[in-house]
Amino acid sequence: MKDWILSIGIVVVILSIISLLLPNGKMGKYVKCVFSLLVVFVVLKPVVFLGDNNATLDQIYSDVHTDIPLQENYLDFVFEKKVESLEQNCEKLLENHQIFNVNIKIDVDSDYFQELRIKKVTANFENAVIKSENKHIDIIDVKNIIADYLGVSNNVVEIYQ
Amino acid sequence: MTKKFVIIFLTAINFCFAIFNQPKTAYADQLSDSIDEQMSNIDLSGLKDFFDENITMEKGGVVEFISNLLDGNFDKDGQSALGYISSIVFRQAREMLPSFICIIIIAVLCGILQGIKSSTFSQSINDLISFVGLLAIILVVSAQISSLISSAKNIMENIAKLITIMSPIITSLMVAGGANVSAGIYSPTVSTLSNIISNVMLGVLLPLVMIMFVFSVISNFSSSVKLSKFIDFASSTIKWILGITATIFTIFMTVQGIASATYDGVSIKAAKYAISNSIPIVGGFLRDGFDIVVAGSVLIKNSVGIACLFGFLIMIISPVIKMSLFSLMLKGCSAIVEPISDPRIPNFCASISKCINYLVAITLVSSFMFFINVLLMIFTANAFI
């Protein structure tokens, strides 16, 4: 484009100088007409030769990259915190049912652009303490409590004793 | 008997105090700790480098600004902003005034010399005087125009760069805040925006404005070469492309933003409703852990977005004011010299002023698209906490 503008500028400057130097006569009109045609040709030159470049509108969007690189370290940290709070809440839930010292472990699968998907929930009853009057707990009831809270099916919840 | 009654009464009072004065969780402290933890894990180095290179912040860098926003220490108000803007206006006017005084003097001299006509100078000499006068004015104006064009180009390049740097940070914060769908939708949209700005604005519109400048100079320089219709064609093209690009982009972003935010909002609220209603006692505890992490990421996202907007405003305000002031002063010059000088000089000044208005319009439309984009990303996932 620089060359194009430069060529127009040079032609116009030459035309202006010539029109100043030319005597006022019949020849002056014809010379000015010829130079005006020359200016029109120079201005339209890129349009005339546009077909040779095979320029298309697709070139405007040729460099579109649709993937934005996420900060995976930060997201892993946040997801870890979220899972930690879910585990703590499950443990508190069981405490409300008089079952203490249960260790809950939740395994998740996340695609970053989708919600957390819980793959497996492990409840470790090794050090559990039951403070209710009824010292026996039904494992299925415990599974149901945890599964209902997390919104998953019972199969996902595993109990270790 | 009385002693027993007093002991029982005091025991009952102590019991009541024990029940009703249970230590309550300091939610503000937990949120503050969550924010500090997340800030130490998020990578803001790209943003910091960009701000250090291109934007001068008053105290410290962008990270300190974000921390101040998170602490609620934002001490900027309307009065300080107006003071800042007026200082820029006066400074730029003082810097440009010598150029315009020069233009007026040249135009007045040419007018005076041309006034000494026919008896002393021939028509050719008069034309030569106009030619030289206009050439001198073109030289004076060209220096300013080239700096304005490079400022506009710089702004648009910086917009594209800032979007590229800022998007991973804000998109990650949106995902952390629970706006997963919105983040997935904004990723291609943000890339498209930065490409529109760099390819359409920089590759098509800015060259058209430069062509308008050159043709305005040529058209007024030579009386035999008329390019005013070509200038009108270029200006119409710029108006159409700008209008269509801005309209499509704004509609697209707004509709997308509303739809994705609604989806995220419904899904998050549904999850919270289900959890808090199914377990009445534990529902209260849920708000401490999970929601605090989400709230922290939303606050950081908002602060980063506001910092980017604020820094961007500082970056564009001085060049935009300079362009607008130059256009206005050139129009003023044209009005002042019109009675006395050759018609080509005020026409030249007026046409260059019109070209600069298009330059300002392109810069402002690019900035507007950037603002809309950042504002939508800030407001996404805000209402769900």
Boltz contact constraints between the chains, C-beta under 6 A:
constraints:
  - contact:
      token1: [A, 1]
      token2: [B, 207]
      max_distance: 6.0
  - contact:
      token1: [A, 5]
      token2: [B, 214]
      max_distance: 6.0
  - contact:
      token1: [A, 12]
      token2: [B, 218]
      max_distance: 6.0
  - contact:
      token1: [A, 12]
      token2: [B, 222]
      max_distance: 6.0
  - contact:
      token1: [A, 12]
      token2: [B, 225]
      max_distance: 6.0
  - contact:
      token1: [A, 15]
      token2: [B, 222]
      max_distance: 6.0
  - contact:
      token1: [A, 16]
      token2: [B, 222]
      max_distance: 6.0
  - contact:
      token1: [A, 19]
      token2: [B, 224]
      max_distance: 6.0
  - contact:
      token1: [A, 20]
      token2: [B, 127]
      max_distance: 6.0
  - contact:
      token1: [A, 32]
      token2: [B, 224]
      max_distance: 6.0
  - contact:
      token1: [A, 39]
      token2: [B, 225]
      max_distance: 6.0
  - contact:
      token1: [A, 60]
      token2: [B, 199]
      max_distance: 6.0
  - contact:
      token1: [A, 63]
      token2: [B, 195]
      max_distance: 6.0
  - contact:
      token1: [A, 64]
      token2: [B, 191]
      max_distance: 6.0
  - contact:
      token1: [A, 64]
      token2: [B, 195]
      max_distance: 6.0
  - contact:
      token1: [A, 65]
      token2: [B, 191]
      max_distance: 6.0
  - contact:
      token1: [A, 66]
      token2: [B, 188]
      max_distance: 6.0
  - contact:
      token1: [A, 66]
      token2: [B, 191]
      max_distance: 6.0
  - contact:
      token1: [A, 68]
      token2: [B, 167]
      max_distance: 6.0
  - contact:
      token1: [A, 68]
      token2: [B, 168]
      max_distance: 6.0
  - contact:
      token1: [A, 68]
      token2: [B, 171]
      max_distance: 6.0
  - contact:
      token1: [A, 68]
      token2: [B, 187]
      max_distance: 6.0
  - contact:
      token1: [A, 69]
      token2: [B, 168]
      max_distance: 6.0
  - contact:
      token1: [A, 70]
      token2: [B, 168]
      max_distance: 6.0
  - contact:
      token1: [A, 70]
      token2: [B, 172]
      max_distance: 6.0
  - contact:
      token1: [A, 71]
      token2: [B, 43]
      max_distance: 6.0
  - contact:
      token1: [A, 71]
      token2: [B, 168]
      max_distance: 6.0
  - contact:
      token1: [A, 71]
      token2: [B, 172]
      max_distance: 6.0
  - contact:
      token1: [A, 74]
      token2: [B, 41]
      max_distance: 6.0
  - contact:
      token1: [A, 74]
      token2: [B, 42]
      max_distance: 6.0
  - contact:
      token1: [A, 74]
      token2: [B, 172]
      max_distance: 6.0
  - contact:
      token1: [A, 75]
      token2: [B, 172]
      max_distance: 6.0
  - contact:
      token1: [A, 75]
      token2: [B, 175]
      max_distance: 6.0
  - contact:
      token1: [A, 77]
      token2: [B, 41]
      max_distance: 6.0
  - contact:
      token1: [A, 78]
      token2: [B, 176]
      max_distance: 6.0
  - contact:
      token1: [A, 81]
      token2: [B, 293]
      max_distance: 6.0
  - contact:
      token1: [A, 82]
      token2: [B, 290]
      max_distance: 6.0
  - contact:
      token1: [A, 82]
      token2: [B, 293]
      max_distance: 6.0
  - contact:
      token1: [A, 85]
      token2: [B, 289]
      max_distance: 6.0
  - contact:
      token1: [A, 85]
      token2: [B, 290]
      max_distance: 6.0
  - contact:
      token1: [A, 88]
      token2: [B, 289]
      max_distance: 6.0
  - contact:
      token1: [A, 89]
      token2: [B, 282]
      max_distance: 6.0
  - contact:
      token1: [A, 89]
      token2: [B, 285]
      max_distance: 6.0
  - contact:
      token1: [A, 89]
      token2: [B, 286]
      max_distance: 6.0
  - contact:
      token1: [A, 92]
      token2: [B, 282]
      max_distance: 6.0
  - contact:
      token1: [A, 92]
      token2: [B, 285]
      max_distance: 6.0
  - contact:
      token1: [A, 93]
      token2: [B, 282]
      max_distance: 6.0
  - contact:
      token1: [A, 96]
      token2: [B, 281]
      max_distance: 6.0
  - contact:
      token1: [A, 112]
      token2: [B, 175]
      max_distance: 6.0
  - contact:
      token1: [A, 113]
      token2: [B, 180]
      max_distance: 6.0
  - contact:
      token1: [A, 113]
      token2: [B, 184]
      max_distance: 6.0
  - contact:
      token1: [A, 114]
      token2: [B, 180]
      max_distance: 6.0
  - contact:
      token1: [A, 115]
      token2: [B, 180]
      max_distance: 6.0
  - contact:
      token1: [A, 149]
      token2: [B, 279]
      max_distance: 6.0
